[in-house]
């Protein structure tokens, strides 16, 4: 997996749904048949989000397999790409100052799973609005079962090309973890003409399971920094970051 961050200039306030416009810009760089193929996939093989960092705006693209790396990397890393143009946004031209590239392999994740030390507390920051779909309705609060289930599905699809979820492992995670503190708020995210209810903020999860379960959870959360979680991750929703070290 590869994550590419384009650091751009920004002026004044920006919309919180720039990821929607950025998704449109990305699709415009591709051949129509390739766009149709990507849209037909049940699980998106890439995730994007846009985050403000002081006087810079980061356009972030996570590419979850070799095929999409081959498609998007030449576009995003081309020396000819000097600006991102989003016609629908208030600021339309975003000059690119520099790029950051990071990689996360299946071996990197396995190293987390098999290491001898384990942390039992995880601070998670939700950067862009997150929502889940359950029973045909939106769920816009941090339901741990839906949270883990989404990450496990994306992980399985990325490395095994299916969306199977181990029900026993999911149950163990739900029984052995709890949210011990949180600071979240509701936040709507505009996709075309719809406003999707979501939430942003931070939560702290504590795990009472054994070392294997703690390591599995950390591996899953680290993967989530690339995959995103919940719905519409290909349009800017569901971005998360795992913070710091164990709090004991």
Secondary structure by P-SEA (a helix, b strand, c coil): cbbbbbbbbbcccccccaaaaaaaaaaaaccaaaaaaaaacccccbbbbccccccbbbbbbbbccaaaaaccccccccccccccccccccccbbbbcbbbbbbbcaaaaaaaacccccccbbbbbbccbbbbbccccccccccaaaaaaaaaaaaaaacccccccaaaaaaaaaacccccbbbbbbbbbbcccbbbbbcbbbbbbbbcccaaaaaaaaaaaaaaaccccccccccccbbbbbbccccc
